[in-house]
Amino acid sequence: MLYYTQLIFVKAGQEAAFHAFEDQVLPLLERHQGELILRLRSPASSVLATTVGHPYEVHLVSFPDREQFEAYRDDPERLQYMALKDESVGRVLLIEGTAL
């Protein structure tokens, strides 16, 4: 099992476009055996230390293997909403890991 943590930095004023993107693509996880384990949106006051800034959202998702992750990433239905992501997301820090 692989785990992917995303720190998602949304452009100021583009939260609605980001939510529209997420509403379309998160349901596609199941198609690729993915699971949204955690979706967190915390206030800036909850960040005790950072060298990367305060992310708008943090996602933790799992996939059985990298192939399933890549199939989700490259899903044609997901790709049709990439304009919303490009409009709303400034940057994403993606971390791949395994359970210890």
Phi and psi in radians as a Rosetta constraint file:
Dihedral C 1 N 2 CA 2 C 2 CIRCULARHARMONIC -1.921 0.35
Dihedral N 2 CA 2 C 2 N 3 CIRCULARHARMONIC 2.558 0.35
Dihedral C 2 N 3 CA 3 C 3 CIRCULARHARMONIC -2.106 0.35
Dihedral N 3 CA 3 C 3 N 4 CIRCULARHARMONIC 2.420 0.35
Dihedral C 3 N 4 CA 4 C 4 CIRCULARHARMONIC -2.169 0.35
Dihedral N 4 CA 4 C 4 N 5 CIRCULARHARMONIC 2.153 0.35
Dihedral C 4 N 5 CA 5 C 5 CIRCULARHARMONIC -1.851 0.35
Dihedral N 5 CA 5 C 5 N 6 CIRCULARHARMONIC 2.281 0.35
Dihedral C 5 N 6 CA 6 C 6 CIRCULARHARMONIC -2.067 0.35
Dihedral N 6 CA 6 C 6 N 7 CIRCULARHARMONIC 2.244 0.35
Dihedral C 6 N 7 CA 7 C 7 CIRCULARHARMONIC -1.745 0.35
Dihedral N 7 CA 7 C 7 N 8 CIRCULARHARMONIC 2.027 0.35
Dihedral C 7 N 8 CA 8 C 8 CIRCULARHARMONIC -1.926 0.35
Dihedral N 8 CA 8 C 8 N 9 CIRCULARHARMONIC 2.123 0.35
Dihedral C 8 N 9 CA 9 C 9 CIRCULARHARMONIC -1.874 0.35
Dihedral N 9 CA 9 C 9 N 10 CIRCULARHARMONIC 1.916 0.35
Dihedral C 9 N 10 CA 10 C 10 CIRCULARHARMONIC -1.613 0.35
Dihedral N 10 CA 10 C 10 N 11 CIRCULARHARMONIC 2.450 0.35
Dihedral C 10 N 11 CA 11 C 11 CIRCULARHARMONIC -1.153 0.35
Dihedral N 11 CA 11 C 11 N 12 CIRCULARHARMONIC 2.444 0.35
Dihedral C 11 N 12 CA 12 C 12 CIRCULARHARMONIC -0.967 0.35
Dihedral N 12 CA 12 C 12 N 13 CIRCULARHARMONIC 2.305 0.35
Dihedral C 12 N 13 CA 13 C 13 CIRCULARHARMONIC 1.452 0.35
Dihedral N 13 CA 13 C 13 N 14 CIRCULARHARMONIC -0.028 0.35
Dihedral C 13 N 14 CA 14 C 14 CIRCULARHARMONIC -1.901 0.35
Dihedral N 14 CA 14 C 14 N 15 CIRCULARHARMONIC 0.341 0.35
Dihedral C 14 N 15 CA 15 C 15 CIRCULARHARMONIC -1.071 0.35
Dihedral N 15 CA 15 C 15 N 16 CIRCULARHARMONIC -0.708 0.35
Dihedral C 15 N 16 CA 16 C 16 CIRCULARHARMONIC -1.109 0.35
Dihedral N 16 CA 16 C 16 N 17 CIRCULARHARMONIC -0.709 0.35
Dihedral C 16 N 17 CA 17 C 17 CIRCULARHARMONIC -1.144 0.35
Dihedral N 17 CA 17 C 17 N 18 CIRCULARHARMONIC -0.675 0.35
Dihedral C 17 N 18 CA 18 C 18 CIRCULARHARMONIC -1.115 0.35
Dihedral N 18 CA 18 C 18 N 19 CIRCULARHARMONIC -0.770 0.35
Dihedral C 18 N 19 CA 19 C 19 CIRCULARHARMONIC -1.084 0.35
Dihedral N 19 CA 19 C 19 N 20 CIRCULARHARMONIC -0.682 0.35
Dihedral C 19 N 20 CA 20 C 20 CIRCULARHARMONIC -1.103 0.35
Dihedral N 20 CA 20 C 20 N 21 CIRCULARHARMONIC -0.720 0.35
Dihedral C 20 N 21 CA 21 C 21 CIRCULARHARMONIC -1.066 0.35
Dihedral N 21 CA 21 C 21 N 22 CIRCULARHARMONIC -0.893 0.35
Dihedral C 21 N 22 CA 22 C 22 CIRCULARHARMONIC -1.059 0.35
Dihedral N 22 CA 22 C 22 N 23 CIRCULARHARMONIC -0.695 0.35
Dihedral C 22 N 23 CA 23 C 23 CIRCULARHARMONIC -1.032 0.35
Dihedral N 23 CA 23 C 23 N 24 CIRCULARHARMONIC -0.523 0.35
Dihedral C 23 N 24 CA 24 C 24 CIRCULARHARMONIC -1.519 0.35
Dihedral N 24 CA 24 C 24 N 25 CIRCULARHARMONIC -0.651 0.35
Dihedral C 24 N 25 CA 25 C 25 CIRCULARHARMONIC -1.680 0.35
Dihedral N 25 CA 25 C 25 N 26 CIRCULARHARMONIC -0.506 0.35
Dihedral C 25 N 26 CA 26 C 26 CIRCULARHARMONIC -1.085 0.35
Dihedral N 26 CA 26 C 26 N 27 CIRCULARHARMONIC -0.660 0.35
Dihedral C 26 N 27 CA 27 C 27 CIRCULARHARMONIC -1.092 0.35
Dihedral N 27 CA 27 C 27 N 28 CIRCULARHARMONIC -0.316 0.35
Dihedral C 27 N 28 CA 28 C 28 CIRCULARHARMONIC -1.355 0.35
Dihedral N 28 CA 28 C 28 N 29 CIRCULARHARMONIC -0.228 0.35
Dihedral C 28 N 29 CA 29 C 29 CIRCULARHARMONIC -0.958 0.35
Dihedral N 29 CA 29 C 29 N 30 CIRCULARHARMONIC -0.803 0.35
Dihedral C 29 N 30 CA 30 C 30 CIRCULARHARMONIC -1.034 0.35
Dihedral N 30 CA 30 C 30 N 31 CIRCULARHARMONIC -0.603 0.35
Dihedral C 30 N 31 CA 31 C 31 CIRCULARHARMONIC -0.998 0.35
Dihedral N 31 CA 31 C 31 N 32 CIRCULARHARMONIC -0.492 0.35
Dihedral C 31 N 32 CA 32 C 32 CIRCULARHARMONIC -1.975 0.35
Dihedral N 32 CA 32 C 32 N 33 CIRCULARHARMONIC 0.419 0.35
Dihedral C 32 N 33 CA 33 C 33 CIRCULARHARMONIC 1.092 0.35
Dihedral N 33 CA 33 C 33 N 34 CIRCULARHARMONIC 0.429 0.35
Dihedral C 33 N 34 CA 34 C 34 CIRCULARHARMONIC -1.557 0.35
Dihedral N 34 CA 34 C 34 N 35 CIRCULARHARMONIC 2.719 0.35
Dihedral C 34 N 35 CA 35 C 35 CIRCULARHARMONIC -2.386 0.35
Dihedral N 35 CA 35 C 35 N 36 CIRCULARHARMONIC 2.256 0.35
Dihedral C 35 N 36 CA 36 C 36 CIRCULARHARMONIC -1.454 0.35
Dihedral N 36 CA 36 C 36 N 37 CIRCULARHARMONIC 1.810 0.35
Dihedral C 36 N 37 CA 37 C 37 CIRCULARHARMONIC -1.414 0.35
Dihedral N 37 CA 37 C 37 N 38 CIRCULARHARMONIC -0.677 0.35
Dihedral C 37 N 38 CA 38 C 38 CIRCULARHARMONIC -2.616 0.35
Dihedral N 38 CA 38 C 38 N 39 CIRCULARHARMONIC 2.350 0.35
Dihedral C 38 N 39 CA 39 C 39 CIRCULARHARMONIC -2.310 0.35
Dihedral N 39 CA 39 C 39 N 40 CIRCULARHARMONIC 1.979 0.35
Dihedral C 39 N 40 CA 40 C 40 CIRCULARHARMONIC -2.153 0.35
Dihedral N 40 CA 40 C 40 N 41 CIRCULARHARMONIC 2.308 0.35
Dihedral C 40 N 41 CA 41 C 41 CIRCULARHARMONIC -2.243 0.35
Dihedral N 41 CA 41 C 41 N 42 CIRCULARHARMONIC 1.907 0.35
Dihedral C 41 N 42 CA 42 C 42 CIRCULARHARMONIC -2.068 0.35
Dihedral N 42 CA 42 C 42 N 43 CIRCULARHARMONIC 2.668 0.35
Dihedral C 42 N 43 CA 43 C 43 CIRCULARHARMONIC -1.206 0.35
Dihedral N 43 CA 43 C 43 N 44 CIRCULARHARMONIC 2.677 0.35
Dihedral C 43 N 44 CA 44 C 44 CIRCULARHARMONIC -1.003 0.35
Dihedral N 44 CA 44 C 44 N 45 CIRCULARHARMONIC -0.509 0.35
Dihedral C 44 N 45 CA 45 C 45 CIRCULARHARMONIC -1.160 0.35
Dihedral N 45 CA 45 C 45 N 46 CIRCULARHARMONIC -0.259 0.35
Dihedral C 45 N 46 CA 46 C 46 CIRCULARHARMONIC -1.479 0.35
Dihedral N 46 CA 46 C 46 N 47 CIRCULARHARMONIC -0.158 0.35
Dihedral C 46 N 47 CA 47 C 47 CIRCULARHARMONIC -1.484 0.35
Dihedral N 47 CA 47 C 47 N 48 CIRCULARHARMONIC 2.066 0.35
Dihedral C 47 N 48 CA 48 C 48 CIRCULARHARMONIC -1.520 0.35
Dihedral N 48 CA 48 C 48 N 49 CIRCULARHARMONIC -0.561 0.35
Dihedral C 48 N 49 CA 49 C 49 CIRCULARHARMONIC -2.794 0.35
Dihedral N 49 CA 49 C 49 N 50 CIRCULARHARMONIC 2.547 0.35
Dihedral C 49 N 50 CA 50 C 50 CIRCULARHARMONIC -2.800 0.35
Dihedral N 50 CA 50 C 50 N 51 CIRCULARHARMONIC 2.547 0.35
Dihedral C 50 N 51 CA 51 C 51 CIRCULARHARMONIC -1.941 0.35
Dihedral N 51 CA 51 C 51 N 52 CIRCULARHARMONIC -0.052 0.35
Dihedral C 51 N 52 CA 52 C 52 CIRCULARHARMONIC -2.007 0.35
Dihedral N 52 CA 52 C 52 N 53 CIRCULARHARMONIC -0.133 0.35
Dihedral C 52 N 53 CA 53 C 53 CIRCULARHARMONIC 1.754 0.35
Dihedral N 53 CA 53 C 53 N 54 CIRCULARHARMONIC 3.110 0.35
Dihedral C 53 N 54 CA 54 C 54 CIRCULARHARMONIC -1.675 0.35
Dihedral N 54 CA 54 C 54 N 55 CIRCULARHARMONIC 1.973 0.35
Dihedral C 54 N 55 CA 55 C 55 CIRCULARHARMONIC -1.263 0.35
Dihedral N 55 CA 55 C 55 N 56 CIRCULARHARMONIC 2.601 0.35
Dihedral C 55 N 56 CA 56 C 56 CIRCULARHARMONIC -1.196 0.35
Dihedral N 56 CA 56 C 56 N 57 CIRCULARHARMONIC -0.762 0.35
Dihedral C 56 N 57 CA 57 C 57 CIRCULARHARMONIC -2.442 0.35
Dihedral N 57 CA 57 C 57 N 58 CIRCULARHARMONIC 2.693 0.35
Dihedral C 57 N 58 CA 58 C 58 CIRCULARHARMONIC -2.146 0.35
Dihedral N 58 CA 58 C 58 N 59 CIRCULARHARMONIC 2.231 0.35
Dihedral C 58 N 59 CA 59 C 59 CIRCULARHARMONIC -2.037 0.35
Dihedral N 59 CA 59 C 59 N 60 CIRCULARHARMONIC 2.444 0.35
Dihedral C 59 N 60 CA 60 C 60 CIRCULARHARMONIC -2.143 0.35
Dihedral N 60 CA 60 C 60 N 61 CIRCULARHARMONIC 2.050 0.35
Dihedral C 60 N 61 CA 61 C 61 CIRCULARHARMONIC -2.193 0.35
Dihedral N 61 CA 61 C 61 N 62 CIRCULARHARMONIC 2.737 0.35
Dihedral C 61 N 62 CA 62 C 62 CIRCULARHARMONIC -2.224 0.35
Dihedral N 62 CA 62 C 62 N 63 CIRCULARHARMONIC 2.629 0.35
Dihedral C 62 N 63 CA 63 C 63 CIRCULARHARMONIC -2.437 0.35
Dihedral N 63 CA 63 C 63 N 64 CIRCULARHARMONIC 2.634 0.35
Dihedral C 63 N 64 CA 64 C 64 CIRCULARHARMONIC -1.072 0.35
Dihedral N 64 CA 64 C 64 N 65 CIRCULARHARMONIC -0.548 0.35
Dihedral C 64 N 65 CA 65 C 65 CIRCULARHARMONIC -2.824 0.35
Dihedral N 65 CA 65 C 65 N 66 CIRCULARHARMONIC 3.011 0.35
Dihedral C 65 N 66 CA 66 C 66 CIRCULARHARMONIC -1.123 0.35
Dihedral N 66 CA 66 C 66 N 67 CIRCULARHARMONIC -0.575 0.35
Dihedral C 66 N 67 CA 67 C 67 CIRCULARHARMONIC -1.067 0.35
Dihedral N 67 CA 67 C 67 N 68 CIRCULARHARMONIC -0.715 0.35
Dihedral C 67 N 68 CA 68 C 68 CIRCULARHARMONIC -1.187 0.35
Dihedral N 68 CA 68 C 68 N 69 CIRCULARHARMONIC -0.673 0.35
Dihedral C 68 N 69 CA 69 C 69 CIRCULARHARMONIC -1.058 0.35
Dihedral N 69 CA 69 C 69 N 70 CIRCULARHARMONIC -0.823 0.35
Dihedral C 69 N 70 CA 70 C 70 CIRCULARHARMONIC -1.148 0.35
Dihedral N 70 CA 70 C 70 N 71 CIRCULARHARMONIC -0.608 0.35
Dihedral C 70 N 71 CA 71 C 71 CIRCULARHARMONIC -1.117 0.35
Dihedral N 71 CA 71 C 71 N 72 CIRCULARHARMONIC -0.687 0.35
Dihedral C 71 N 72 CA 72 C 72 CIRCULARHARMONIC -1.142 0.35
Dihedral N 72 CA 72 C 72 N 73 CIRCULARHARMONIC -0.853 0.35
Dihedral C 72 N 73 CA 73 C 73 CIRCULARHARMONIC -0.981 0.35
Dihedral N 73 CA 73 C 73 N 74 CIRCULARHARMONIC -0.674 0.35
Dihedral C 73 N 74 CA 74 C 74 CIRCULARHARMONIC -1.740 0.35
Dihedral N 74 CA 74 C 74 N 75 CIRCULARHARMONIC 0.147 0.35
Dihedral C 74 N 75 CA 75 C 75 CIRCULARHARMONIC -1.005 0.35
Dihedral N 75 CA 75 C 75 N 76 CIRCULARHARMONIC 2.189 0.35
Dihedral C 75 N 76 CA 76 C 76 CIRCULARHARMONIC -0.997 0.35
Dihedral N 76 CA 76 C 76 N 77 CIRCULARHARMONIC -0.610 0.35
Dihedral C 76 N 77 CA 77 C 77 CIRCULARHARMONIC -1.167 0.35
Dihedral N 77 CA 77 C 77 N 78 CIRCULARHARMONIC -0.691 0.35
Dihedral C 77 N 78 CA 78 C 78 CIRCULARHARMONIC -1.155 0.35
Dihedral N 78 CA 78 C 78 N 79 CIRCULARHARMONIC -0.729 0.35
Dihedral C 78 N 79 CA 79 C 79 CIRCULARHARMONIC -1.103 0.35
Dihedral N 79 CA 79 C 79 N 80 CIRCULARHARMONIC -0.468 0.35
Dihedral C 79 N 80 CA 80 C 80 CIRCULARHARMONIC -1.200 0.35
Dihedral N 80 CA 80 C 80 N 81 CIRCULARHARMONIC -0.219 0.35
Dihedral C 80 N 81 CA 81 C 81 CIRCULARHARMONIC -1.830 0.35
Dihedral N 81 CA 81 C 81 N 82 CIRCULARHARMONIC 0.144 0.35
Dihedral C 81 N 82 CA 82 C 82 CIRCULARHARMONIC -1.107 0.35
Dihedral N 82 CA 82 C 82 N 83 CIRCULARHARMONIC -0.449 0.35
Dihedral C 82 N 83 CA 83 C 83 CIRCULARHARMONIC -1.071 0.35
Dihedral N 83 CA 83 C 83 N 84 CIRCULARHARMONIC -0.656 0.35
Dihedral C 83 N 84 CA 84 C 84 CIRCULARHARMONIC -1.126 0.35
Dihedral N 84 CA 84 C 84 N 85 CIRCULARHARMONIC -0.709 0.35
Dihedral C 84 N 85 CA 85 C 85 CIRCULARHARMONIC -1.146 0.35
Dihedral N 85 CA 85 C 85 N 86 CIRCULARHARMONIC -0.818 0.35
Dihedral C 85 N 86 CA 86 C 86 CIRCULARHARMONIC -1.058 0.35
Dihedral N 86 CA 86 C 86 N 87 CIRCULARHARMONIC -0.624 0.35
Dihedral C 86 N 87 CA 87 C 87 CIRCULARHARMONIC -1.215 0.35
Dihedral N 87 CA 87 C 87 N 88 CIRCULARHARMONIC -0.599 0.35
Dihedral C 87 N 88 CA 88 C 88 CIRCULARHARMONIC -1.859 0.35
Dihedral N 88 CA 88 C 88 N 89 CIRCULARHARMONIC -0.429 0.35
Dihedral C 88 N 89 CA 89 C 89 CIRCULARHARMONIC -1.800 0.35
Dihedral N 89 CA 89 C 89 N 90 CIRCULARHARMONIC 2.183 0.35
Dihedral C 89 N 90 CA 90 C 90 CIRCULARHARMONIC -1.359 0.35
Dihedral N 90 CA 90 C 90 N 91 CIRCULARHARMONIC -0.750 0.35
Dihedral C 90 N 91 CA 91 C 91 CIRCULARHARMONIC -2.882 0.35
Dihedral N 91 CA 91 C 91 N 92 CIRCULARHARMONIC 2.815 0.35
Dihedral C 91 N 92 CA 92 C 92 CIRCULARHARMONIC -2.366 0.35
Dihedral N 92 CA 92 C 92 N 93 CIRCULARHARMONIC 2.347 0.35
Dihedral C 92 N 93 CA 93 C 93 CIRCULARHARMONIC -1.844 0.35
Dihedral N 93 CA 93 C 93 N 94 CIRCULARHARMONIC 2.025 0.35
Dihedral C 93 N 94 CA 94 C 94 CIRCULARHARMONIC -1.890 0.35
Dihedral N 94 CA 94 C 94 N 95 CIRCULARHARMONIC 2.218 0.35
Dihedral C 94 N 95 CA 95 C 95 CIRCULARHARMONIC -2.125 0.35
Dihedral N 95 CA 95 C 95 N 96 CIRCULARHARMONIC 2.178 0.35
Dihedral C 95 N 96 CA 96 C 96 CIRCULARHARMONIC -1.760 0.35
Dihedral N 96 CA 96 C 96 N 97 CIRCULARHARMONIC 2.407 0.35
Dihedral C 96 N 97 CA 97 C 97 CIRCULARHARMONIC -2.715 0.35
Dihedral N 97 CA 97 C 97 N 98 CIRCULARHARMONIC 3.085 0.35
Dihedral C 97 N 98 CA 98 C 98 CIRCULARHARMONIC -2.239 0.35
Dihedral N 98 CA 98 C 98 N 99 CIRCULARHARMONIC 2.814 0.35
Dihedral C 98 N 99 CA 99 C 99 CIRCULARHARMONIC -1.288 0.35
Dihedral N 99 CA 99 C 99 N 100 CIRCULARHARMONIC 2.500 0.35
